[in-house]
Amino acid sequence: MTHQHLGDFGDFSLSVVVTSPPWYENCFLVLHKPSRALAVVDPGGDGDSLLDAVKALDGKAEVILLTHGHPDHLGAAHQLETALGVPTRAHADEASVIASSSELNREFTGQPQMGPASLETFDGEPTLTLGGAPLRVIHTPGHTPGGVCFDFGAFVLTGDTLFRNGVGRTDLPGGSEQQLWTSITRLLGMVSEDAMLYSGHGPDWSARDARRWWRMVG
């Protein structure tokens, strides 16, 4: 797996590791440069490669964050928790999805999956911190009940809520097309127009381009 530096955004540095097939999921590493605090967002698999990437960044891992609880986004969470001594954090409404992730993984791949062992949940839309810097949580139900986006100001990690020219599927347990449409409209009204949007699969785009596309299809 390749570890790619995506850019520096003020006090934050953003990197990605794209996990193995069949998921090709974007696991993001967010480094708060002044403190060297590091967040691993959506560690979907390839735990050894993710640990190598964390080591290469020379940061201090602080937390694992989940945009949602599908197996392609948390497959390496347990391994990273153990190796790095950090908890996994997700929205409280996502607890049931996380609990059933192994069963869902078995349906897709034929294999069970070990989920997070040190899960901490939060309610609503709290402002979290990374190295003391604020991180806004935006609750975006629809793909899953407790799906969230993580807003770092200059960039936003949108999980499987919103892709470049696409949206998350709503046919899995807990999905709702109506909720997803409402969530995307609200999300695009909340984030900075100049922000870059990085999703759980595929390429990035700007909030400005996303708003233009959403006006045509939403």
C-alpha positions as CSV (number, residue, x, y, z in Angstrom):
1,M,0.0,0.0,0.0
2,T,1.3,3.5,-0.9
3,H,1.3,6.3,1.7
4,Q,0.6,9.6,-0.2
5,H,0.9,13.0,1.3
6,L,-2.1,15.0,0.1
7,G,-1.1,18.5,1.4
8,D,-0.6,20.8,4.3
9,F,-3.5,22.8,5.5
10,G,-2.4,25.4,8.1
11,D,-1.5,23.4,11.2
12,F,-2.6,20.1,9.7
13,S,-0.9,17.7,7.3
14,L,-3.1,15.2,5.5
15,S,-2.0,11.8,4.1
16,V,-3.9,8.8,2.7
17,V,-3.3,5.1,2.5
18,V,-5.6,3.3,0.0
19,T,-6.4,-0.2,1.3
20,S,-6.3,-3.4,-0.7
21,P,-9.0,-4.7,-3.0
22,P,-11.9,-5.3,-3.0
23,W,-12.5,-2.1,-1.0
24,Y,-9.9,0.4,-2.2
25,E,-10.8,2.5,0.9
26,N,-9.2,5.8,1.8
27,C,-7.7,5.7,5.3
28,F,-6.6,9.2,6.2
29,L,-3.8,10.2,8.6
30,V,-4.2,13.7,10.0
31,L,-1.2,15.2,11.7
32,H,-1.4,18.3,13.9
33,K,2.1,19.7,13.1
34,P,2.6,21.9,16.2
35,S,1.9,19.1,18.7
36,R,2.7,16.1,16.4
37,A,-0.7,14.6,17.5
38,L,-2.0,12.1,14.9
39,A,-5.5,10.8,14.1
40,V,-6.1,7.7,12.0
41,V,-9.5,8.1,10.2
42,D,-11.2,5.0,8.9
43,P,-8.5,2.3,9.1
44,G,-10.3,-0.1,6.7
45,G,-7.5,-2.8,6.5
46,D,-3.8,-3.4,5.8
47,G,-2.9,-2.7,9.4
48,D,0.8,-3.3,8.9
49,S,0.9,-0.7,6.1
50,L,-1.0,1.8,8.2
51,L,1.4,1.3,11.1
52,D,4.3,1.9,8.8
53,A,2.7,5.1,7.6
54,V,2.1,6.3,11.2
55,K,5.8,5.6,12.0
56,A,6.9,7.5,8.8
57,L,5.0,10.6,9.9
58,D,6.9,10.6,13.2
59,G,3.7,11.7,15.1
60,K,2.1,10.6,18.3
61,A,-1.1,8.7,17.6
62,E,-3.9,10.1,19.7
63,V,-7.1,8.5,18.4
64,I,-8.8,6.4,15.7
65,L,-11.8,8.1,14.2
66,L,-14.6,6.4,12.3
67,T,-16.9,8.2,9.8
68,H,-19.1,5.1,10.1
69,G,-19.0,1.5,11.0
70,H,-19.0,-0.6,7.8
71,P,-16.3,-3.3,7.6
72,D,-14.3,-1.5,4.9
73,H,-13.7,1.4,7.2
74,L,-12.7,-0.3,10.4
75,G,-11.0,-3.6,9.5
76,A,-7.7,-2.6,11.0
77,A,-9.0,-0.7,14.0
78,H,-8.4,-3.5,16.5
79,Q,-4.8,-4.0,15.4
80,L,-4.1,-0.2,15.5
81,E,-5.7,0.1,19.0
82,T,-3.4,-2.6,20.3
83,A,-0.2,-1.4,18.6
84,L,-0.7,2.3,19.3
85,G,-2.5,2.3,22.6
86,V,-5.3,4.5,21.4
87,P,-9.2,4.3,21.4
88,T,-11.5,4.3,18.5
89,R,-14.2,7.0,18.5
90,A,-17.5,7.0,16.6
91,H,-21.0,8.4,16.9
92,A,-23.3,6.7,19.4
93,D,-25.9,6.1,16.7
94,E,-23.3,4.0,14.9
95,A,-22.8,1.4,17.7
96,S,-25.2,-1.2,16.3
97,V,-23.6,-0.9,12.8
98,I,-20.1,-1.4,14.3
99,A,-21.4,-4.4,16.3
100,S,-22.7,-6.0,13.2
101,S,-19.7,-5.2,11.0
102,S,-18.2,-8.7,11.3
103,E,-21.4,-10.3,10.1
104,L,-21.6,-7.8,7.1
105,N,-18.0,-8.5,6.2
106,R,-18.8,-12.2,6.2
107,E,-21.6,-11.5,3.8
108,F,-19.3,-9.6,1.4
109,T,-16.1,-11.6,1.7
110,G,-16.9,-14.9,3.4
111,Q,-14.6,-13.9,6.3
112,P,-15.4,-12.7,9.9
113,Q,-13.8,-9.5,11.1
114,M,-12.5,-8.3,14.5
115,G,-14.0,-4.9,15.4
116,P,-12.7,-2.2,17.7
117,A,-12.0,-3.3,21.3
118,S,-11.7,0.2,22.8
119,L,-14.7,1.9,21.3
120,E,-15.7,5.3,22.7
121,T,-18.9,7.0,21.4
122,F,-20.0,10.6,21.3
123,D,-23.5,12.1,20.9
124,G,-24.7,14.9,18.7
125,E,-22.2,17.1,17.0
126,P,-19.4,17.7,19.4
127,T,-16.2,19.7,18.8
128,L,-13.4,17.2,19.3
129,T,-9.8,18.1,19.4
130,L,-6.5,16.9,17.9
131,G,-3.4,18.1,19.7
132,G,-5.6,20.8,21.2
133,A,-6.9,22.1,17.8
134,P,-10.7,22.0,17.2
135,L,-12.3,19.4,15.0
136,R,-15.9,19.8,14.2
137,V,-18.2,16.7,13.9
138,I,-21.1,17.0,11.4
139,H,-23.7,14.2,11.8
140,T,-24.7,13.0,8.4
141,P,-27.1,10.1,8.7
142,G,-28.3,8.3,5.6
143,H,-25.6,6.0,4.5
144,T,-25.7,4.7,8.1
145,P,-27.5,6.1,11.2
146,G,-24.4,7.5,12.9
147,G,-22.4,8.5,9.9
148,V,-20.4,11.7,10.4
149,C,-18.0,14.0,8.5
150,F,-15.0,15.5,10.2
151,D,-14.5,19.1,9.4
152,F,-10.9,20.4,9.9
153,G,-11.8,23.8,8.3
154,A,-9.6,23.7,5.1
155,F,-10.6,20.1,4.5
156,V,-13.4,17.8,5.3
157,L,-13.4,14.0,5.5
158,T,-16.8,12.9,4.2
159,G,-16.6,9.1,4.6
160,D,-19.2,7.4,2.4
161,T,-21.8,10.3,2.7
162,L,-20.5,12.1,-0.3
163,F,-18.1,11.1,-3.1
164,R,-16.9,13.1,-6.0
165,N,-19.9,13.2,-8.3
166,G,-21.6,10.5,-6.2
167,V,-23.3,9.7,-2.9
168,G,-23.2,6.7,-0.5
169,R,-25.5,3.7,-0.9
170,T,-28.6,3.5,1.2
171,D,-29.6,-0.1,0.7
172,L,-27.7,-1.6,3.7
173,P,-29.2,-1.9,7.2
174,G,-29.9,1.5,8.7
175,G,-29.6,3.4,5.4
176,S,-32.1,6.0,4.3
177,E,-32.1,7.9,1.0
178,Q,-34.3,10.7,2.4
179,Q,-31.9,11.2,5.3
180,L,-28.8,11.1,3.1
181,W,-30.2,13.8,0.8
182,T,-31.0,16.0,3.7
183,S,-27.6,15.4,5.3
184,I,-25.7,16.3,2.1
185,T,-27.7,19.5,1.6
186,R,-27.0,20.5,5.2
187,L,-23.3,19.5,5.0
188,L,-22.6,21.5,1.9
189,G,-24.3,24.5,3.5
190,M,-22.1,24.2,6.6
191,V,-18.6,23.8,5.2
192,S,-16.4,26.5,3.7
193,E,-16.7,26.9,0.0
194,D,-13.0,26.7,-0.3
195,A,-12.7,23.5,1.7
196,M,-11.4,20.3,0.0
197,L,-13.6,17.3,0.4
198,Y,-12.0,13.9,0.8
199,S,-14.2,10.8,0.7
200,G,-13.9,7.2,1.8
201,H,-13.4,6.0,-1.8
202,G,-12.1,7.8,-4.9
203,P,-10.7,11.2,-5.6
204,D,-11.1,14.6,-3.8
205,W,-12.9,17.7,-5.0
206,S,-13.7,21.1,-3.6
207,A,-16.8,22.1,-1.7
208,R,-17.4,24.7,-4.4
209,D,-17.6,22.0,-7.1
210,A,-19.7,19.8,-4.9
211,R,-22.2,22.5,-4.4
212,R,-22.4,23.2,-8.1
213,W,-23.0,19.4,-8.8
214,W,-25.5,19.1,-6.0
215,R,-27.6,21.9,-7.3
216,M,-28.0,19.9,-10.5
217,V,-28.7,16.5,-9.0
218,G,-29.9,17.1,-5.5
